[in-house]
Amino acid sequence: MRRDRRFITLTLLGLLLSSILGAAPKADLWPRWDRHDAASTVKVDHSAWDRFLNRYLEVDHPSGINRIRYGDVTAGDRRQLESYIERLQGIPVSRLNREEQMAYWINLYNAVTVRVILDHYPVSSITKIDLSSGLFSRGPWEAKLLEVEGEEISLNDIEHRILRPIWKDPRVHYAVNCASMGCPNLQNRAYTAANLEVLLEKGAREYVNHPRGVSVEGKKLVLSSIYDWFREDFDGSEEGVLRHLRRHAAPELATELDGYSGRIGYAYDWSLNE
């Protein structure tokens, strides 16, 4: 009975937050950002982001969730973070090759998200930072926080109009970090063209095999709301989601998911990842 109540509560919370935050945006290509130079050998320097992560990201927390010590960030390191973001905005990203572009957009998204939190810290959740317009909008995702190649860009633009439609790789959801406990881990190093595949796979394995990603409770399955909000990226069905999960699951979890036909609920924790 207790498990039944918990399952129902988590499902209702997921539905409530979905309705509060609005329907998840669809992947809708912004054609202007589809340009690239396959022959480019330019490498973007992300060492400043590496240094920030090395100083402030806690990766050995007993919960298995990487956390940022926002309250410890010095004024000098905030200036360094701002300088890194400003430098990225000045890079002609359309002239990079595809791998450099993907790493660029992921790092820019994550660095700007951290900057948003720092600008409003202390705050209990990123959803409390109301920078977006619209009656039912919450959070900073729709605000035009950046300018790249003369275009004003929001976090939603990066995720839903650039990363998702161009690369069509569901592992993008494990790379961009929303500063929340329910979100996949912020990795402890910057993405680069060289480590892109390794970090995408690492992020997928960590999330799928953590209870906030997948939790099997008897005949009930509770998944992160990511798999509900962005089902279109997982072949558009719950079976497609399950296939994806089995692909990245550890053997024991993969066995539990094999042939699963019971109820599926969704939940997400928006509290700050600090």
C-alpha positions as CSV (number, residue, x, y, z in Angstrom):
1,M,0.0,0.0,0.0
2,R,2.8,2.4,0.9
3,R,4.6,1.7,-2.4
4,D,1.3,2.3,-4.3
5,R,0.9,5.7,-2.6
6,R,4.4,6.7,-3.4
7,F,4.0,5.7,-7.0
8,I,0.8,7.7,-7.3
9,T,2.4,10.7,-5.5
10,L,5.5,10.7,-7.8
11,T,3.3,10.4,-10.9
12,L,1.1,13.3,-9.8
13,L,4.1,15.5,-9.0
14,G,5.6,14.9,-12.4
15,L,2.3,15.8,-14.1
16,L,1.8,18.9,-11.9
17,L,5.3,20.2,-12.7
18,S,4.8,19.5,-16.4
19,S,1.7,21.6,-16.3
20,I,3.3,24.4,-14.3
21,L,6.4,24.5,-16.5
22,G,4.4,24.1,-19.7
23,A,4.7,21.4,-22.4
24,A,8.2,20.6,-23.3
25,P,9.4,22.3,-26.5
26,K,9.5,20.3,-29.7
27,A,12.8,19.9,-31.6
28,D,12.4,22.6,-34.2
29,L,15.5,23.4,-36.3
30,W,16.7,27.0,-36.5
31,P,18.1,26.7,-40.1
32,R,20.5,29.5,-39.5
33,W,22.6,27.3,-37.2
34,D,22.8,24.3,-39.5
35,R,25.8,25.7,-41.3
36,H,29.2,24.1,-40.5
37,D,32.6,23.5,-42.1
38,A,33.4,19.8,-42.1
39,A,37.0,20.6,-43.1
40,S,37.7,23.0,-40.2
41,T,40.5,22.1,-37.8
42,V,39.8,24.9,-35.3
43,K,39.7,23.8,-31.7
44,V,37.8,25.9,-29.2
45,D,39.6,26.4,-25.9
46,H,37.3,25.3,-23.0
47,S,40.1,25.3,-20.3
48,A,38.4,28.0,-18.3
49,W,35.3,25.9,-17.9
50,D,37.5,22.9,-16.9
51,R,39.1,25.0,-14.2
52,F,35.7,26.1,-12.8
53,L,34.4,22.5,-12.7
54,N,37.6,21.3,-11.1
55,R,37.2,23.9,-8.3
56,Y,33.5,23.8,-7.6
57,L,31.9,20.6,-8.8
58,E,31.6,17.8,-6.2
59,V,31.6,14.4,-8.0
60,D,32.0,12.0,-5.1
61,H,28.8,12.8,-3.2
62,P,27.2,9.7,-1.6
63,S,23.9,10.4,-3.5
64,G,25.6,9.8,-6.8
65,I,24.5,13.2,-8.0
66,N,27.2,15.7,-8.9
67,R,26.7,19.0,-7.1
68,I,28.1,22.5,-7.4
69,R,29.3,24.5,-4.4
70,Y,27.6,27.7,-5.6
71,G,28.1,29.5,-2.3
72,D,31.9,29.0,-2.5
73,V,32.4,30.6,-5.9
74,T,34.7,33.6,-5.5
75,A,34.2,37.0,-7.2
76,G,37.3,36.3,-9.2
77,D,36.1,33.0,-10.5
78,R,32.8,34.5,-11.4
79,R,34.6,37.0,-13.5
80,Q,36.5,34.2,-15.1
81,L,33.3,32.4,-15.9
82,E,31.8,35.5,-17.4
83,S,34.9,36.1,-19.5
84,Y,34.7,32.5,-20.8
85,I,31.0,33.0,-21.8
86,E,31.8,36.3,-23.5
87,R,34.7,34.7,-25.4
88,L,32.5,31.8,-26.6
89,Q,29.9,34.3,-27.9
90,G,32.6,35.9,-30.1
91,I,33.5,32.6,-31.8
92,P,32.2,32.1,-35.4
93,V,30.6,28.8,-34.5
94,S,29.1,28.3,-38.0
95,R,32.7,27.8,-39.3
96,L,33.5,24.9,-36.9
97,N,33.1,21.2,-37.7
98,R,30.2,19.3,-36.3
99,E,32.0,17.8,-33.3
100,E,33.5,21.2,-32.2
101,Q,30.0,22.7,-32.6
102,M,28.3,20.2,-30.4
103,A,30.9,20.6,-27.7
104,Y,30.6,24.4,-28.0
105,W,26.8,24.5,-27.6
106,I,26.8,22.0,-24.7
107,N,29.5,23.9,-22.7
108,L,27.9,27.2,-23.5
109,Y,24.5,26.0,-22.2
110,N,26.0,24.6,-19.0
111,A,28.2,27.6,-18.3
112,V,25.3,30.0,-18.8
113,T,23.0,27.9,-16.6
114,V,25.6,28.1,-13.8
115,R,25.9,31.9,-14.3
116,V,22.2,32.3,-14.0
117,I,22.2,30.4,-10.7
118,L,25.1,32.5,-9.4
119,D,23.3,35.7,-10.4
120,H,20.3,34.8,-8.3
121,Y,21.9,32.8,-5.5
122,P,20.8,31.8,-3.0
123,V,17.8,30.2,-4.6
124,S,16.1,26.8,-4.0
125,S,15.4,26.0,-7.6
126,I,16.1,27.2,-11.1
127,T,12.3,27.3,-11.6
128,K,12.2,30.2,-9.1
129,I,14.2,32.4,-11.4
130,D,11.5,34.0,-13.6
131,L,13.3,35.5,-16.5
132,S,11.1,33.9,-19.2
133,S,8.0,35.6,-20.7
134,G,4.5,34.1,-20.8
135,L,1.8,33.5,-18.3
136,F,2.7,29.9,-17.6
137,S,6.4,30.1,-18.2
138,R,8.9,29.5,-15.4
139,G,12.6,29.6,-15.2
140,P,15.3,31.3,-17.4
141,W,15.0,29.1,-20.4
142,E,13.2,31.4,-22.8
143,A,15.1,34.6,-22.0
144,K,17.5,35.8,-24.6
145,L,20.7,35.6,-22.5
146,L,23.3,35.4,-25.2
147,E,24.3,36.8,-28.6
148,V,26.2,34.7,-31.0
149,E,27.0,35.8,-34.6
150,G,24.6,38.7,-34.2
151,E,21.7,36.5,-33.1
152,E,20.0,36.7,-29.7
153,I,19.8,33.2,-28.2
154,S,18.1,31.6,-25.3
155,L,18.9,28.3,-23.5
156,N,15.8,26.8,-25.1
157,D,17.2,27.8,-28.5
158,I,20.4,26.0,-27.8
159,E,18.7,22.8,-26.6
160,H,15.6,22.6,-28.8
161,R,16.4,24.5,-31.9
162,I,20.1,23.6,-32.3
163,L,21.3,20.5,-30.4
164,R,18.3,18.3,-30.6
165,P,17.3,18.8,-34.2
166,I,20.8,19.0,-35.7
167,W,22.3,16.0,-34.0
168,K,19.2,13.9,-33.3
169,D,21.0,12.2,-30.5
170,P,18.9,11.5,-27.3
171,R,22.1,11.5,-25.3
172,V,22.0,15.3,-25.5
173,H,19.6,15.2,-22.6
174,Y,22.4,13.7,-20.5
175,A,24.7,16.5,-21.5
176,V,22.8,19.8,-20.9
177,N,22.4,20.4,-17.2
178,C,19.4,22.3,-15.7
179,A,21.0,22.8,-12.3
180,S,18.5,20.4,-10.6
181,M,18.8,17.3,-8.5
182,G,16.6,15.4,-11.0
183,C,18.8,16.4,-13.9
184,P,21.6,14.1,-15.4
185,N,25.0,14.9,-13.9
186,L,27.0,17.9,-14.9
187,Q,30.2,16.2,-16.0
188,N,33.5,17.1,-14.3
189,R,35.2,18.3,-17.5
190,A,34.4,20.3,-20.5
191,Y,33.1,18.6,-23.6
192,T,35.5,18.6,-26.5
193,A,35.4,17.1,-30.0
194,A,37.9,14.5,-28.7
195,N,35.9,13.4,-25.6
196,L,32.4,14.0,-26.9
197,E,31.4,10.3,-27.4
198,V,33.0,9.2,-24.1
199,L,31.2,11.8,-22.1
200,L,27.8,11.3,-23.8
201,E,28.0,7.6,-23.0
202,K,29.2,8.2,-19.5
203,G,26.3,10.6,-18.9
204,A,23.8,8.1,-20.2
205,R,25.0,5.2,-18.1
206,E,25.2,7.3,-14.9
207,Y,21.6,8.5,-15.3
208,V,19.9,5.4,-16.5
209,N,21.5,3.4,-13.7
210,H,20.6,5.9,-10.9
211,P,17.2,5.9,-9.2
212,R,16.4,9.4,-10.4
213,G,16.6,8.1,-13.9
214,V,15.0,4.7,-13.5
215,S,13.5,3.1,-10.4
216,V,11.9,-0.4,-10.5
217,E,9.6,-1.0,-7.5
218,G,8.0,-4.4,-7.8
219,K,5.7,-4.3,-10.8
220,K,5.9,-0.5,-11.0
221,L,8.4,1.5,-13.0
222,V,9.2,5.2,-12.2
223,L,11.2,7.1,-14.8
224,S,12.6,10.6,-15.0
225,S,10.1,12.9,-16.5
226,I,12.8,13.6,-19.2
227,Y,11.6,10.4,-20.9
228,D,8.0,11.7,-20.9
229,W,8.7,15.3,-21.9
230,F,11.0,14.3,-24.7
231,R,9.5,11.0,-25.8
232,E,9.8,12.0,-29.4
233,D,13.6,11.8,-29.0
234,F,13.3,8.1,-27.8
235,D,11.5,6.8,-30.9
236,G,8.2,8.5,-29.8
237,S,6.9,5.7,-27.6
238,E,7.3,4.1,-24.2
239,E,8.6,1.0,-25.9
240,G,11.2,3.2,-27.6
241,V,12.1,4.7,-24.1
242,L,12.5,1.1,-22.7
243,R,14.7,0.1,-25.6
244,H,16.9,3.1,-25.0
245,L,17.1,2.4,-21.3
246,R,18.1,-1.3,-21.8
247,R,20.8,-0.1,-24.2
248,H,22.5,1.8,-21.3
249,A,21.4,-0.2,-18.3
250,A,23.7,-2.4,-16.2
251,P,23.0,-6.1,-16.6
252,E,20.7,-6.4,-13.5
253,L,18.6,-3.4,-14.5
254,A,18.5,-4.5,-18.1
255,T,17.0,-7.8,-17.0
256,E,14.3,-6.1,-15.0
257,L,13.4,-3.9,-18.0
258,D,13.4,-6.7,-20.5
259,G,9.8,-7.4,-21.5
260,Y,8.5,-4.9,-18.9
261,S,4.7,-4.4,-19.5
262,G,3.5,-2.8,-16.2
263,R,2.6,0.7,-15.2
264,I,5.0,3.5,-15.9
265,G,5.1,6.7,-13.8
266,Y,7.3,9.8,-14.1
267,A,8.9,12.1,-11.5
268,Y,11.4,14.9,-11.4
269,D,13.2,16.8,-8.6
270,W,13.7,20.5,-9.4
271,S,15.6,21.4,-6.2
272,L,19.0,23.0,-6.7
273,N,22.0,20.7,-7.3
274,E,24.1,22.2,-4.6
